[in-house]
Amino acid sequence: LGNIKEVKAQVQDNLDQIQDQEEKCRALVEINARNSVLTVAKSPIMKAAWERGQKVEIVGLVYDIQTGLLGELGYHVKNAEDLKAQLSVDSSALFAARVAAARS
């Protein structure tokens, strides 16, 4: 739980923009899953695997406890270029999109 607490502290200003508590929790879980994907992708083990030409893909998934369904978040990293592209996306932009969708 320490990791999600750290993520929450980092994105608290963005979370405060979401009024619905369930939506706020979903956003936090999703950004935590994204951070986990990026953490694994930045690891020396993954870097070495990709350098050897191994086909390894990291996929962000979230289990929805209410529906019992596993949802794919669209965070895929299958090589160093994908990692670089994901790292260039600011989490604030992800939250802005979520807030806009929640208001619709």
URNOR-V617039 format. One record per pair of residues at least 24 apart in sequence whose C-alpha atoms are under 8 Angstrom apart, sorted by the first residue. I is the first residue (numbers start at 1). J is the second residue. D is the distance in whole Angstrom. If there is no record, write none. Layout:
i=I j=J d=D
i=I j=J d=D
This chain:
i=3 j=32 d=8
i=4 j=28 d=8
i=4 j=29 d=8
i=4 j=32 d=6
i=7 j=31 d=8
i=7 j=32 d=6
i=11 j=91 d=8
i=11 j=92 d=8
i=14 j=92 d=7
i=14 j=95 d=6
i=14 j=96 d=8
i=15 j=95 d=8
i=17 j=99 d=7
i=18 j=99 d=6
i=18 j=102 d=8
i=23 j=102 d=8
i=27 j=95 d=7
i=27 j=98 d=8
i=29 j=62 d=8
i=30 j=62 d=7
i=30 j=73 d=7
i=31 j=91 d=8
i=33 j=60 d=6
i=33 j=61 d=7
i=33 j=62 d=7
i=34 j=60 d=6
i=34 j=75 d=7
i=36 j=60 d=8
i=37 j=75 d=7
i=37 j=76 d=8
i=37 j=77 d=8
i=38 j=83 d=7
i=38 j=86 d=8
i=38 j=87 d=8
i=41 j=77 d=7
i=41 j=83 d=7
i=42 j=83 d=8
i=47 j=80 d=7
i=50 j=79 d=6
i=50 j=80 d=7
